[in-house]
Amino acid sequence: MSENSTAGTPSDDDVVAGVSDGAYALVVADFADTEAAWGAYEDLKSVEDGRTVAIEGVIVVKRGDDGKLEIQKATDHSTRSGLRWGLVGGIALGVIFPPSILGSAAVLGGAGAATGKVRERRHRKELAEELADAIAPGHSGIVALVSDPRAVKLREALARADAIVEKAIDDVAAEDIKAAAKEEADKEEAAKADD
């Protein structure tokens, strides 16, 4: 068990990969049930202030017994920079998990194309290999892009997780994810303006 584990009471069952370098981290938290994952999502909304806790994007998913991930409906929470958590989280999800296990990729709408661009540009194979099994079949989870995964408030919000896996990513990859989300948000706004 890593010393970086602060989710719940540490036990031999905790799975944590520590983050040592990198300005950003992708955090995948595994929960035995969807209700606990939604509770953690709401806790994250309440602690994100952009100063002590900077969360760029979050999405709640459920992994079926067949291994497929289904994106749960997320609220339209906006970050301090105006990006919506669901867009950023959805693109981060697409960077980590291969399309073959994203059962509800259509829920992402046009973000699927942006995800593909980020995946191709950044060659995320090693990231996917490390994080793809972080959510157990039959469990729910949270995928988050955060700037400081060790923030105490963040850890408290994820305290009910059965396991947390983190992977440092460089500024370029994080900015690519956020830029792809902004591009999708701009397209959505333009489409609304045309209606």
Backbone as CSV, one residue per row, in Angstrom:
resi,resn,N_x,N_y,N_z,CA_x,CA_y,CA_z,C_x,C_y,C_z
1,MET,0.847,-1.182,0.000,0.000,0.000,0.000,0.884,1.234,0.000
2,SER,0.513,2.243,-0.726,1.289,3.459,-0.814,0.993,4.374,0.361
3,GLU,1.980,5.158,0.740,1.769,6.114,1.814,0.869,7.255,1.387
4,ASN,0.608,7.384,0.093,-0.243,8.459,-0.406,-1.720,8.180,-0.215
5,SER,-2.096,7.007,0.279,-3.498,6.659,0.424,-4.098,7.360,1.636
6,THR,-5.138,8.143,1.375,-5.859,8.764,2.474,-7.347,8.581,2.302
7,ALA,-7.745,7.772,1.357,-9.161,7.539,1.113,-9.654,6.512,2.121
8,GLY,-10.571,6.913,2.965,-11.122,5.991,3.950,-10.055,5.529,4.911
9,THR,-10.317,4.454,5.584,-9.350,3.875,6.485,-8.399,3.010,5.678
10,PRO,-7.074,3.286,5.762,-6.144,2.498,4.963,-6.241,1.016,5.281
11,SER,-6.195,0.199,4.246,-6.216,-1.238,4.423,-5.386,-1.866,3.327
12,ASP,-5.151,-3.157,3.446,-4.379,-3.848,2.427,-5.105,-3.866,1.092
13,ASP,-6.408,-3.579,1.092,-7.185,-3.583,-0.146,-7.069,-2.285,-0.927
14,ASP,-6.508,-1.240,-0.302,-6.368,0.029,-1.003,-5.434,-0.135,-2.189
15,VAL,-5.777,0.522,-3.286,-4.917,0.519,-4.452,-4.625,1.971,-4.777
16,VAL,-3.364,2.368,-4.642,-3.016,3.760,-4.904,-1.676,3.824,-5.618
17,ALA,-1.654,4.525,-6.709,-0.390,4.808,-7.374,-0.079,6.261,-7.080
18,GLY,1.024,6.536,-6.454,1.347,7.895,-6.024,1.742,8.798,-7.168
19,VAL,1.561,10.080,-6.939,1.943,11.092,-7.904,3.130,11.836,-7.315
20,SER,4.221,11.874,-8.037,5.374,12.579,-7.511,5.680,13.844,-8.300
21,ASP,5.566,13.792,-9.603,5.855,14.942,-10.439,4.644,15.231,-11.311
22,GLY,4.667,16.410,-11.920,3.569,16.768,-12.815,2.644,17.746,-12.124
23,ALA,2.217,18.730,-12.866,1.364,19.761,-12.299,-0.074,19.287,-12.156
24,TYR,-0.456,18.291,-12.921,-1.818,17.778,-12.892,-1.809,16.286,-12.636
25,ALA,-2.965,15.788,-12.231,-3.113,14.342,-12.070,-4.505,13.939,-12.518
26,LEU,-4.582,12.755,-13.095,-5.861,12.120,-13.336,-6.093,11.208,-12.140
27,VAL,-7.232,11.372,-11.503,-7.576,10.594,-10.321,-8.795,9.750,-10.667
28,VAL,-8.698,8.453,-10.420,-9.823,7.550,-10.624,-10.137,6.926,-9.269
29,ALA,-11.327,7.205,-8.760,-11.751,6.677,-7.461,-12.828,5.626,-7.683
30,ASP,-12.669,4.489,-7.040,-13.573,3.351,-7.185,-14.501,3.283,-5.980
31,PHE,-15.804,3.136,-6.242,-16.815,3.052,-5.187,-17.652,1.796,-5.411
32,ALA,-18.006,1.132,-4.327,-18.793,-0.097,-4.435,-20.187,0.161,-4.994
33,ASP,-20.702,1.386,-4.812,-22.045,1.673,-5.326,-22.134,3.088,-5.883
34,THR,-23.133,3.298,-6.712,-23.318,4.582,-7.381,-23.660,5.690,-6.394
35,GLU,-24.433,5.384,-5.371,-24.813,6.401,-4.382,-23.577,7.005,-3.713
36,ALA,-22.604,6.186,-3.370,-21.376,6.684,-2.742,-20.590,7.552,-3.728
37,ALA,-20.567,7.159,-5.002,-19.864,7.951,-6.013,-20.529,9.311,-6.181
38,TRP,-21.876,9.345,-6.211,-22.580,10.625,-6.329,-22.364,11.482,-5.096
39,GLY,-22.302,10.864,-3.924,-22.016,11.623,-2.703,-20.648,12.284,-2.782
40,ALA,-19.664,11.546,-3.275,-18.317,12.099,-3.425,-18.303,13.220,-4.462
41,TYR,-19.064,13.044,-5.542,-19.168,14.087,-6.569,-19.702,15.385,-5.952
42,GLU,-20.765,15.268,-5.170,-21.337,16.454,-4.512,-20.344,17.068,-3.534
43,ASP,-19.590,16.215,-2.817,-18.560,16.717,-1.904,-17.479,17.472,-2.672
44,LEU,-17.097,16.961,-3.830,-16.097,17.638,-4.650,-16.602,19.013,-5.094
45,LYS,-17.882,19.092,-5.483,-18.456,20.387,-5.878,-18.347,21.392,-4.743
46,SER,-18.568,20.930,-3.513,-18.575,21.848,-2.372,-17.174,22.300,-1.959
47,VAL,-16.119,21.532,-2.279,-14.777,21.922,-1.848,-13.970,22.628,-2.933
48,GLU,-14.403,22.544,-4.192,-13.647,23.164,-5.274,-13.776,24.679,-5.195
49,ASP,-12.643,25.348,-4.917,-12.682,26.806,-4.808,-11.692,27.486,-5.758
50,GLY,-10.895,26.706,-6.493,-9.967,27.275,-7.451,-8.660,27.746,-6.839
51,ARG,-8.582,27.821,-5.527,-7.347,28.253,-4.867,-6.709,27.085,-4.130
52,THR,-7.383,26.602,-3.090,-6.818,25.489,-2.325,-7.142,24.154,-2.966
53,VAL,-8.252,24.086,-3.679,-8.623,22.875,-4.406,-9.026,23.288,-5.819
54,ALA,-8.215,22.892,-6.798,-8.499,23.211,-8.193,-8.822,21.919,-8.927
55,ILE,-10.108,21.741,-9.226,-10.583,20.554,-9.929,-11.022,21.008,-11.309
56,GLU,-10.389,20.464,-12.327,-10.667,20.908,-13.686,-11.857,20.187,-14.306
57,GLY,-12.070,18.947,-13.936,-13.181,18.201,-14.507,-13.431,16.926,-13.744
58,VAL,-14.702,16.536,-13.664,-15.101,15.312,-12.963,-16.259,14.686,-13.709
59,ILE,-16.264,13.377,-13.761,-17.407,12.662,-14.313,-17.636,11.406,-13.488
60,VAL,-18.899,11.053,-13.304,-19.263,9.838,-12.566,-19.606,8.761,-13.588
61,VAL,-19.054,7.574,-13.383,-19.299,6.461,-14.290,-19.715,5.227,-13.496
62,LYS,-20.351,4.305,-14.178,-20.682,3.001,-13.609,-20.108,1.954,-14.548
63,ARG,-19.401,0.987,-13.982,-18.825,-0.077,-14.811,-19.666,-1.324,-14.660
64,GLY,-20.235,-1.773,-15.762,-21.076,-2.957,-15.747,-20.268,-4.216,-15.491
65,ASP,-20.970,-5.288,-15.201,-20.302,-6.566,-14.990,-19.561,-7.025,-16.245
66,ASP,-19.976,-6.492,-17.416,-19.303,-6.829,-18.671,-18.056,-5.978,-18.907
67,GLY,-17.763,-5.047,-17.974,-16.583,-4.204,-18.094,-16.819,-2.883,-18.787
68,LYS,-17.993,-2.718,-19.407,-18.299,-1.470,-20.111,-18.594,-0.350,-19.117
69,LEU,-18.151,0.845,-19.466,-18.387,2.025,-18.643,-19.579,2.797,-19.170
70,GLU,-20.479,3.144,-18.273,-21.627,3.975,-18.624,-21.472,5.307,-17.893
71,ILE,-21.517,6.393,-18.641,-21.423,7.713,-18.034,-22.754,8.030,-17.387
72,GLN,-22.707,8.409,-16.123,-23.914,8.794,-15.400,-24.212,10.263,-15.697
73,LYS,-25.450,10.642,-15.668,-25.811,12.040,-15.928,-25.152,12.928,-14.891
74,ALA,-24.439,13.933,-15.358,-23.740,14.846,-14.453,-24.410,16.215,-14.472
75,THR,-24.304,16.912,-13.360,-24.817,18.274,-13.309,-23.883,19.163,-14.117
76,ASP,-24.339,20.348,-14.434,-23.583,21.261,-15.282,-22.747,22.202,-14.427
77,HIS,-21.941,21.652,-13.520,-21.094,22.464,-12.651,-19.960,23.071,-13.466
78,SER,-19.752,24.369,-13.330,-18.671,25.033,-14.059,-17.507,25.330,-13.132
79,THR,-16.302,25.227,-13.674,-15.098,25.533,-12.907,-14.893,27.037,-12.896
80,ARG,-13.893,27.475,-12.145,-13.572,28.907,-12.080,-13.201,29.457,-13.454
81,SER,-12.704,28.590,-14.355,-12.336,29.049,-15.686,-13.504,28.968,-16.669
82,GLY,-14.669,28.566,-16.168,-15.856,28.539,-17.008,-16.093,27.228,-17.733
83,LEU,-15.155,26.296,-17.652,-15.366,25.001,-18.302,-16.312,24.151,-17.474
84,ARG,-17.086,23.328,-18.154,-18.005,22.436,-17.445,-17.284,21.158,-17.065
85,TRP,-17.485,20.734,-15.832,-16.851,19.517,-15.327,-17.110,18.323,-16.221
86,GLY,-18.347,18.177,-16.671,-18.696,16.999,-17.460,-17.923,16.903,-18.760
87,LEU,-17.723,18.044,-19.440,-16.963,18.030,-20.695,-15.512,17.653,-20.445
88,VAL,-14.872,18.311,-19.462,-13.475,18.015,-19.163,-13.337,16.574,-18.682
89,GLY,-14.239,16.159,-17.778,-14.190,14.792,-17.256,-14.436,13.759,-18.333
90,GLY,-15.347,14.055,-19.250,-15.645,13.122,-20.330,-14.468,12.944,-21.268
91,ILE,-13.772,14.044,-21.571,-12.598,13.945,-22.434,-11.478,13.202,-21.719
92,ALA,-11.289,13.488,-20.418,-10.288,12.748,-19.638,-10.620,11.257,-19.626
93,LEU,-11.898,10.932,-19.472,-12.339,9.534,-19.489,-11.969,8.873,-20.817
94,GLY,-12.203,9.585,-21.915,-11.902,9.049,-23.231,-10.416,8.878,-23.490
95,VAL,-9.595,9.689,-22.816,-8.152,9.555,-22.951,-7.666,8.302,-22.221
96,ILE,-8.291,7.989,-21.076,-7.872,6.839,-20.271,-8.393,5.527,-20.832
97,PHE,-9.685,5.471,-21.107,-10.326,4.197,-21.439,-10.493,4.037,-22.944
98,PRO,-10.228,2.851,-23.463,-10.386,2.623,-24.902,-11.864,2.675,-25.295
99,PRO,-12.138,3.081,-26.532,-13.530,3.175,-26.989,-14.301,1.868,-26.814
100,SER,-13.614,0.746,-26.839,-14.290,-0.550,-26.743,-14.989,-0.766,-25.410
101,ILE,-14.588,-0.054,-24.350,-15.285,-0.233,-23.071,-16.128,0.969,-22.680
102,LEU,-16.159,1.991,-23.527,-17.014,3.139,-23.248,-18.397,2.858,-23.813
103,GLY,-19.257,2.300,-22.976,-20.578,1.905,-23.415,-21.483,3.063,-23.770
104,SER,-21.227,4.233,-23.210,-22.119,5.369,-23.479,-21.349,6.522,-24.107
105,ALA,-20.461,6.203,-25.016,-19.662,7.245,-25.664,-20.550,8.280,-26.343
106,ALA,-21.726,7.857,-26.791,-22.625,8.806,-27.462,-23.066,9.917,-26.524
107,VAL,-23.063,9.651,-25.216,-23.456,10.667,-24.241,-22.503,11.854,-24.303
108,LEU,-21.254,11.597,-24.705,-20.282,12.672,-24.799,-20.533,13.579,-25.990
109,GLY,-21.390,13.142,-26.895,-21.667,13.951,-28.070,-20.420,14.162,-28.898
110,GLY,-20.192,15.395,-29.311,-19.030,15.717,-30.131,-17.718,15.581,-29.398
111,ALA,-17.764,15.439,-28.086,-16.522,15.321,-27.320,-15.749,14.076,-27.717
112,GLY,-16.419,13.102,-28.306,-15.735,11.893,-28.742,-14.649,12.196,-29.762
113,ALA,-14.927,13.095,-30.684,-13.929,13.466,-31.688,-12.764,14.184,-31.031
114,ALA,-13.048,15.065,-30.080,-11.987,15.782,-29.375,-11.129,14.811,-28.574
115,THR,-11.767,13.821,-27.964,-11.044,12.798,-27.221,-10.064,12.079,-28.126
116,GLY,-10.506,11.734,-29.308,-9.637,11.051,-30.259,-8.424,11.880,-30.623
117,LYS,-8.619,13.188,-30.815,-7.504,14.076,-31.137,-6.486,14.100,-29.999
118,VAL,-6.979,14.228,-28.768,-6.080,14.277,-27.617,-5.341,12.949,-27.481
119,ARG,-6.069,11.852,-27.634,-5.446,10.527,-27.502,-4.326,10.358,-28.537
120,GLU,-4.604,10.756,-29.788,-3.605,10.608,-30.843,-2.404,11.513,-30.605
121,ARG,-2.664,12.747,-30.228,-1.579,13.708,-30.041,-0.659,13.322,-28.900
122,ARG,-1.220,12.826,-27.848,-0.451,12.615,-26.629,-0.008,11.182,-26.416
123,HIS,-0.414,10.268,-27.281,-0.010,8.861,-27.158,-0.189,8.368,-25.722
124,ARG,-1.397,8.234,-25.306,-1.744,7.945,-23.919,-1.794,6.454,-23.568
125,LYS,-1.182,5.603,-24.348,-1.295,4.165,-24.098,-0.864,3.782,-22.681
126,GLU,0.277,4.308,-22.225,0.766,3.949,-20.887,-0.177,4.438,-19.794
127,LEU,-0.789,5.584,-19.998,-1.746,6.111,-19.035,-2.964,5.203,-18.967
128,ALA,-3.467,4.818,-20.117,-4.626,3.926,-20.175,-4.323,2.598,-19.496
129,GLU,-3.131,2.068,-19.716,-2.771,0.780,-19.109,-2.760,0.861,-17.590
130,GLU,-2.319,1.995,-17.047,-2.230,2.130,-15.595,-3.575,2.385,-14.934
131,LEU,-4.500,3.037,-15.650,-5.752,3.456,-15.019,-6.990,2.672,-15.466
132,ALA,-6.882,1.900,-16.539,-8.058,1.250,-17.124,-8.761,0.276,-16.181
133,ASP,-8.051,-0.335,-15.253,-8.671,-1.293,-14.333,-8.959,-0.695,-12.963
134,ALA,-8.896,0.631,-12.845,-9.068,1.282,-11.549,-10.492,1.167,-11.009
135,ILE,-11.469,1.006,-11.890,-12.861,0.840,-11.460,-13.243,-0.608,-11.714
136,ALA,-13.591,-1.303,-10.665,-13.913,-2.726,-10.767,-15.262,-2.935,-11.458
137,PRO,-15.426,-4.033,-12.189,-16.736,-4.345,-12.767,-17.803,-4.407,-11.664
138,GLY,-18.967,-3.824,-11.957,-20.048,-3.776,-10.979,-19.957,-2.596,-10.024
139,HIS,-18.887,-1.811,-10.119,-18.697,-0.651,-9.247,-18.970,0.638,-10.014
140,SER,-19.015,1.739,-9.278,-19.104,3.068,-9.867,-17.796,3.779,-9.572
141,GLY,-17.583,4.878,-10.259,-16.336,5.589,-10.035,-16.423,7.035,-10.422
142,ILE,-15.385,7.743,-10.050,-15.218,9.140,-10.417,-13.904,9.247,-11.158
143,VAL,-13.925,9.945,-12.290,-12.708,10.272,-13.019,-12.573,11.780,-12.923
144,ALA,-11.421,12.251,-12.408,-11.227,13.682,-12.208,-9.865,14.124,-12.703
145,LEU,-9.814,15.321,-13.261,-8.562,15.979,-13.604,-8.367,17.066,-12.566
146,VAL,-7.310,16.959,-11.765,-7.075,17.901,-10.662,-5.662,18.457,-10.747
147,SER,-5.477,19.651,-10.170,-4.141,20.234,-10.204,-3.331,19.888,-8.961
148,ASP,-3.972,19.493,-7.870,-3.234,19.088,-6.668,-3.936,17.904,-6.026
149,PRO,-3.544,16.677,-6.401,-4.249,15.504,-5.886,-4.062,15.268,-4.391
150,ARG,-3.101,15.951,-3.781,-2.859,15.741,-2.354,-3.607,16.737,-1.467
151,ALA,-4.379,17.629,-2.055,-5.111,18.613,-1.261,-5.997,17.893,-0.247
152,VAL,-5.941,18.347,0.990,-6.670,17.695,2.077,-8.165,17.666,1.804
153,LYS,-8.727,18.767,1.330,-10.172,18.813,1.064,-10.564,17.815,-0.028
154,LEU,-9.704,17.650,-1.022,-9.966,16.677,-2.081,-9.983,15.270,-1.497
155,ARG,-9.001,14.970,-0.664,-8.923,13.648,-0.038,-10.128,13.385,0.856
156,GLU,-10.574,14.400,1.569,-11.757,14.238,2.424,-12.991,13.950,1.586
157,ALA,-13.109,14.624,0.432,-14.275,14.403,-0.437,-14.292,12.987,-1.006
158,LEU,-13.128,12.383,-1.159,-13.038,11.033,-1.711,-12.841,9.964,-0.634
159,ALA,-13.075,10.317,0.615,-12.805,9.413,1.740,-13.596,8.108,1.676
160,ARG,-14.749,8.121,1.012,-15.569,6.897,0.945,-15.162,5.949,-0.172
161,ALA,-14.145,6.317,-0.939,-13.713,5.464,-2.053,-13.100,4.174,-1.521
162,ASP,-13.369,3.080,-2.232,-12.749,1.807,-1.890,-11.294,1.784,-2.327
163,ALA,-10.979,2.498,-3.390,-9.615,2.591,-3.900,-9.487,3.849,-4.740
164,ILE,-8.281,4.396,-4.780,-7.991,5.572,-5.589,-6.706,5.293,-6.354
165,VAL,-6.717,5.574,-7.645,-5.511,5.462,-8.450,-5.269,6.833,-9.067
166,GLU,-4.050,7.311,-8.953,-3.681,8.616,-9.485,-2.541,8.442,-10.465
167,LYS,-2.533,9.302,-11.464,-1.423,9.293,-12.415,-1.097,10.727,-12.787
168,ALA,0.144,11.119,-12.553,0.583,12.461,-12.928,0.567,12.599,-14.443
169,ILE,0.138,13.755,-14.899,0.223,14.063,-16.326,0.860,15.436,-16.460
170,ASP,1.508,15.661,-17.573,2.198,16.934,-17.735,1.213,18.049,-18.090
171,ASP,1.722,19.272,-17.980,0.901,20.449,-18.281,0.339,20.403,-19.698
172,VAL,1.136,19.942,-20.643,0.707,19.920,-22.047,-0.514,19.019,-22.221
173,ALA,-0.468,17.827,-21.619,-1.598,16.904,-21.732,-2.836,17.490,-21.069
174,ALA,-2.671,18.076,-19.876,-3.812,18.669,-19.177,-4.395,19.825,-19.975
175,GLU,-3.528,20.646,-20.548,-4.010,21.774,-21.340,-4.698,21.287,-22.613
176,ASP,-4.218,20.189,-23.190,-4.888,19.606,-24.359,-6.304,19.164,-24.008
177,ILE,-6.449,18.522,-22.855,-7.770,18.060,-22.414,-8.696,19.251,-22.206
178,LYS,-8.196,20.288,-21.523,-9.026,21.470,-21.266,-9.344,22.208,-22.563
179,ALA,-8.378,22.283,-23.487,-8.613,22.961,-24.765,-9.663,22.215,-25.583
180,ALA,-9.602,20.877,-25.558,-10.601,20.087,-26.290,-11.986,20.317,-25.694
181,ALA,-12.070,20.419,-24.359,-13.357,20.684,-23.716,-13.864,22.075,-24.063
182,LYS,-12.972,23.051,-24.094,-13.378,24.412,-24.451,-13.885,24.457,-25.885
183,GLU,-13.192,23.743,-26.776,-13.610,23.682,-28.175,-15.028,23.108,-28.292
184,GLU,-15.308,22.048,-27.534,-16.646,21.445,-27.557,-17.684,22.388,-26.962
185,ALA,-17.326,23.082,-25.871,-18.256,24.028,-25.257,-18.569,25.172,-26.226
186,ASP,-17.538,25.650,-26.922,-17.742,26.720,-27.908,-18.668,26.262,-29.033
187,LYS,-18.497,25.002,-29.474,-19.367,24.471,-30.524,-20.815,24.388,-30.039
188,GLU,-20.985,23.948,-28.788,-22.340,23.864,-28.225,-22.985,25.238,-28.151
189,GLU,-22.210,26.235,-27.716,-22.743,27.596,-27.612,-23.104,28.142,-28.983
190,ALA,-22.276,27.881,-29.977,-22.553,28.349,-31.335,-23.822,27.676,-31.873
191,ALA,-23.983,26.388,-31.582,-25.176,25.665,-32.041,-26.435,26.234,-31.380
192,LYS,-26.335,26.564,-30.082,-27.481,27.159,-29.385,-27.833,28.517,-29.956
193,ALA,-26.816,29.305,-30.301,-27.024,30.638,-30.859,-27.693,30.563,-32.227
194,ASP,-27.397,29.491,-32.972,-27.998,29.321,-34.302,-29.462,28.909,-34.224
195,ASP,-29.880,28.328,-33.086,-31.264,27.858,-32.960,-32.245,28.967,-32.732
